[in-house]
């Protein structure tokens, strides 16, 4: 299937003076190179106060910058024979155990070898409904987070599941290893999250951010480390990793918010529990999956 994407359009209000347009845009779009942004300026995709300008244009407080990011001309969704660990399946949905390292859906930076490509090989009917580039997807896990995900197989099931997530009636549990001996042994982190003002690739606890609540309970102390059972009441980007870092207990293996570790090559976060109502009959079901081998090995190494 080929999908044509719409351009991304943003209107930015400048709050600092005497900064070059291209340098300003690099801060706003950290995922794009300065040279790429300069080409967009030259091609007229970026205007300042509705005027075509040069990349060296100096901005002033109150200037309006209109940015149009043209998408790739097309992205093709192709079924790929990638193994999928199916925990449960019925006519409405799949519950799968996603491995770490697998991106959930295609994007301009990851057009193939995603979970969606794998799912299309198993369920070609996913292309018949929903978002063209995210067929069946009702929630996501970070690329380097392993564990349980629900995939809808038809439109009515998708809407039912999305409604449950919006109502916060889906229960989600994560096993997370942090550096330090976390006390008290259970608690709630209630702190708003938003883009880090100094690095827009990162999230942070910020005043005026979106509400975010994370519950935790200690499962085990391993020397100067703590294994936690974490439940999220909200589903913000990087929520668990940011919240735990904010209270001084960074996630092991997390190179963005946490601490590097010689024991594990990725963040120690595993979505081990998922509970929700089946769309078919409203029955409450809960599914669990064990820690994957790399995280079990990390615990053995840390425990000595």
C-alpha positions as CSV (number, residue, x, y, z in Angstrom):
1,X,0.0,0.0,0.0
2,X,1.2,3.5,-0.8
3,X,0.3,6.4,1.5
4,X,0.5,10.0,0.6
5,X,1.2,12.2,3.6
6,X,0.2,15.7,4.3
7,X,2.9,18.4,5.0
8,X,3.5,19.4,8.6
9,X,2.8,23.1,9.2
10,X,3.7,25.0,12.3
11,X,3.5,28.7,13.3
12,X,6.3,29.7,15.7
13,X,6.4,32.8,17.8
14,X,9.9,34.1,18.4
15,X,10.7,34.9,22.0
16,X,14.4,35.8,21.7
17,X,16.2,38.4,19.6
18,X,19.3,38.6,17.4
19,X,19.4,34.9,16.5
20,X,19.8,33.6,13.0
21,X,16.8,31.9,11.4
22,X,18.6,28.7,10.6
23,X,20.1,28.5,14.2
24,X,16.6,29.1,15.7
25,X,15.1,26.3,13.6
26,X,17.8,23.9,14.6
27,X,16.6,24.4,18.2
28,X,13.0,23.9,17.2
29,X,13.7,20.9,15.0
30,X,16.6,19.0,16.6
31,X,15.9,16.0,14.3
32,X,16.7,18.0,11.2
33,X,20.1,19.1,10.0
34,X,21.0,22.7,9.6
35,X,21.8,22.2,5.9
36,X,18.4,20.6,5.3
37,X,16.6,23.5,7.0
38,X,18.7,26.0,5.0
39,X,17.5,24.3,1.8
40,X,13.9,24.6,2.9
41,X,14.4,28.3,3.6
42,X,15.9,28.7,0.1
43,X,13.0,26.8,-1.5
44,X,10.4,29.1,0.2
45,X,9.0,26.6,2.7
46,X,9.9,28.8,5.6
47,X,8.6,32.4,5.9
48,X,9.2,35.1,8.5
49,X,6.3,37.5,8.9
50,X,4.9,36.0,5.6
51,X,8.0,37.0,3.7
52,X,10.7,34.9,2.0
53,X,14.0,35.5,3.7
54,X,17.6,34.1,3.9
55,X,18.9,31.6,6.4
56,X,21.0,34.4,7.9
57,X,18.0,36.5,8.7
58,X,18.1,37.8,12.2
59,X,14.9,37.2,14.2
60,X,13.4,39.5,16.9
61,X,10.9,39.0,19.7
62,X,7.4,38.7,18.3
63,X,8.4,37.6,14.8
64,X,6.2,34.9,13.3
65,X,7.9,32.0,11.6
66,X,5.7,29.8,9.4
67,X,7.3,26.4,8.7
68,X,6.1,23.9,6.1
69,X,7.8,20.6,6.2
70,X,7.1,18.7,3.0
71,X,6.7,15.0,3.6
72,X,8.3,12.3,1.5
73,X,6.4,11.9,-1.7
74,X,5.2,8.5,-0.6
75,X,5.8,5.8,1.9
76,X,5.0,2.2,1.0
77,X,3.8,-0.3,3.6
78,X,5.1,-3.8,2.7
79,X,4.4,-7.0,4.6
80,X,7.6,-8.5,5.9
81,X,8.3,-12.0,7.4
82,X,9.4,-10.8,10.8
83,X,8.5,-13.2,13.7
84,X,5.8,-11.9,16.0
85,X,5.4,-13.4,19.5
86,X,1.6,-13.6,19.9
87,X,0.3,-14.0,23.5
88,X,-3.4,-13.9,22.6
89,X,-5.5,-13.6,19.5
90,X,-9.2,-13.5,18.7
91,X,-11.3,-12.1,15.8
92,X,-10.9,-8.5,17.2
93,X,-7.3,-8.2,18.4
94,X,-3.8,-9.5,19.0
95,X,-1.8,-9.2,22.2
96,X,1.9,-9.4,21.2
97,X,5.1,-9.4,23.1
98,X,7.3,-6.8,21.3
99,X,11.0,-7.3,21.5
100,X,13.3,-4.4,22.3
101,X,14.8,-2.7,19.2
102,X,11.7,-3.0,17.1
103,X,10.1,0.3,16.0
104,X,6.3,0.1,16.2
105,X,5.3,1.8,12.9
106,X,6.9,3.3,9.8
107,X,8.0,6.9,9.8
108,X,10.3,8.9,7.5
109,X,13.3,7.6,9.5
110,X,12.1,4.0,9.7
111,X,10.2,3.0,6.6
112,X,10.7,-0.8,6.9
113,X,11.4,-3.5,9.4
114,X,8.8,-2.3,11.9
115,X,6.2,-4.0,13.9
116,X,3.5,-2.9,11.4
117,X,5.4,-4.5,8.6
118,X,5.5,-7.7,10.5
119,X,1.8,-7.6,11.4
120,X,0.8,-7.1,7.8
121,X,2.3,-10.4,6.9
122,X,0.0,-12.0,9.5
123,X,-3.1,-9.8,9.2
124,X,-3.3,-8.2,5.7
125,X,-6.8,-6.9,6.6
126,X,-5.2,-4.3,8.9
127,X,-4.9,-2.1,5.8
128,X,-8.7,-1.9,5.5
129,X,-9.2,0.6,8.3
130,X,-7.6,3.3,10.5
131,X,-4.5,5.3,10.1
132,X,-2.8,4.4,6.8
133,X,0.7,4.3,8.3
134,X,-0.3,2.9,11.7
135,X,-2.9,0.2,10.9
136,X,-4.2,-1.5,14.1
137,X,-2.0,0.5,16.4
138,X,-3.9,1.8,19.5
139,X,-0.9,2.5,21.8
140,X,2.9,2.3,21.5
141,X,6.0,1.3,23.3
142,X,9.4,3.0,22.8
143,X,11.7,1.2,20.4
144,X,13.9,-0.1,23.2
145,X,11.1,-1.1,25.6
146,X,10.0,-4.7,25.4
147,X,6.7,-6.2,26.3
148,X,2.9,-6.4,25.7
149,X,1.0,-4.4,23.1
150,X,-2.6,-4.7,21.8
151,X,-3.2,-4.6,18.1
152,X,-6.8,-4.1,16.8
153,X,-7.9,-6.2,13.8
154,X,-11.0,-4.2,12.8
155,X,-12.4,-0.7,13.1
156,X,-14.9,-1.4,15.8
157,X,-12.3,-3.1,18.0
158,X,-9.9,-0.3,17.4
159,X,-12.4,2.4,18.6
160,X,-13.3,0.3,21.6
161,X,-9.7,-0.1,22.7
162,X,-8.9,3.6,22.0
163,X,-11.9,4.6,24.2
164,X,-10.5,2.4,27.0
165,X,-7.1,4.0,26.8
166,X,-8.7,7.5,26.8
167,X,-10.8,6.6,29.8
168,X,-7.6,5.3,31.5
169,X,-9.3,2.0,32.2
170,X,-6.5,-0.1,30.7
171,X,-4.1,-1.3,33.4
172,X,-0.4,-1.3,32.4
173,X,2.4,-2.7,34.5
174,X,6.2,-2.4,33.9
175,X,9.2,-4.0,35.4
176,X,11.9,-1.3,35.7
177,X,15.4,-1.4,37.2
178,X,16.7,1.9,38.7
179,X,20.1,2.9,40.2
180,X,19.9,3.5,43.9
181,X,17.9,2.1,46.8
182,X,14.5,3.7,46.3
183,X,12.6,4.5,49.5
184,X,9.8,4.6,50.6
185,X,9.0,1.2,49.0
186,X,5.9,2.5,47.2
187,X,4.6,5.9,46.1
188,X,3.2,8.1,43.4
189,X,5.1,10.5,41.2
190,X,2.7,13.3,40.1
191,X,4.6,15.8,38.0
192,X,3.6,17.5,34.7
193,X,5.7,16.6,31.6
194,X,6.5,18.5,28.4
195,X,9.4,19.2,26.0
196,X,12.7,20.1,27.6
197,X,13.2,23.8,26.9
198,X,17.0,23.3,26.5
199,X,16.8,20.1,24.3
200,X,13.6,19.5,22.4
201,X,14.5,15.8,21.7
202,X,14.0,15.2,25.4
203,X,11.0,15.3,27.8
204,X,11.2,16.9,31.2
205,X,9.2,17.8,34.3
206,X,8.0,21.3,33.3
207,X,5.6,23.8,34.8
208,X,2.5,23.9,32.7
209,X,3.2,20.5,31.1
210,X,0.6,17.8,30.7
211,X,-0.5,15.9,33.8
212,X,1.4,12.7,34.4
213,X,1.1,10.2,37.3
214,X,3.3,7.2,37.9
215,X,2.8,4.6,40.7
216,X,5.7,2.4,41.8
217,X,6.2,-0.4,44.2
218,X,9.5,-2.0,45.1
219,X,9.8,-5.7,44.1
220,X,13.4,-6.3,45.1
221,X,16.5,-4.5,46.2
222,X,19.7,-5.7,44.5
223,X,22.6,-4.0,46.3
224,X,22.5,-0.3,45.1
225,X,19.8,-1.0,42.6
226,X,16.0,-1.4,42.9
227,X,13.6,-3.5,40.8
228,X,10.3,-1.7,40.6
229,X,6.7,-2.7,39.6
230,X,5.5,0.5,37.9
231,X,2.0,1.4,36.8
232,X,1.2,4.5,34.7
233,X,-2.1,6.3,35.2
234,X,-1.3,8.5,32.1
235,X,0.6,7.6,28.9
236,X,3.0,10.5,28.3
237,X,6.1,10.2,26.1
238,X,9.0,8.7,28.1
239,X,6.9,9.1,31.3
240,X,8.5,6.4,33.4
241,X,12.0,7.2,32.5
242,X,11.6,11.0,33.1
243,X,9.7,10.6,36.3
244,X,12.1,8.2,37.9
245,X,15.1,10.3,36.8
246,X,13.4,13.4,38.3
247,X,13.2,11.8,41.8
248,X,16.8,10.8,41.6
249,X,16.5,7.1,40.6
250,X,17.5,6.9,36.9
251,X,16.6,3.8,34.8
252,X,19.5,1.5,34.3
253,X,20.7,1.4,30.6
254,X,18.8,4.5,29.6
255,X,21.3,6.7,27.8
256,X,18.9,9.7,27.6
257,X,17.6,10.1,31.1
258,X,19.2,7.4,33.1
259,X,22.6,5.7,33.6
260,X,24.7,3.6,31.2
261,X,25.4,0.1,32.3
262,X,27.8,-2.6,31.3
263,X,25.1,-5.2,32.2
264,X,22.5,-4.2,29.6
265,X,22.6,-2.5,26.2
266,X,19.2,-0.8,26.4
267,X,16.9,0.7,29.0
268,X,15.7,-1.7,31.6
269,X,11.9,-1.2,31.0
270,X,9.6,-4.2,30.3
271,X,5.8,-3.9,29.8
272,X,5.0,-7.2,31.6
273,X,1.3,-6.7,32.4
274,X,-1.7,-5.5,30.4
275,X,-5.4,-5.6,31.4
276,X,-8.4,-4.4,29.4
277,X,-12.0,-5.4,28.3
278,X,-12.3,-7.5,25.3
279,X,-14.3,-5.6,22.6
280,X,-16.3,-8.7,21.7
281,X,-18.0,-9.3,25.1
282,X,-16.7,-6.8,27.6
283,X,-14.9,-9.5,29.5
284,X,-12.0,-8.2,31.6
285,X,-8.7,-10.0,30.7
286,X,-5.2,-9.5,32.0
287,X,-2.1,-10.8,30.2
288,X,1.5,-11.0,31.5
289,X,4.9,-11.9,30.1
290,X,8.2,-12.7,31.7
291,X,11.4,-10.6,31.5
292,X,13.3,-11.2,28.3
293,X,16.7,-13.0,28.4
294,X,18.8,-9.8,28.2
295,X,17.1,-8.2,31.2
296,X,17.2,-11.5,33.2
297,X,20.9,-11.6,32.5
298,X,21.4,-8.0,33.6
299,X,19.8,-8.8,36.9
300,X,22.1,-11.8,37.4
301,X,25.1,-9.7,36.7
302,X,24.0,-6.9,39.0
303,X,23.1,-9.3,41.8
304,X,26.7,-10.8,41.5
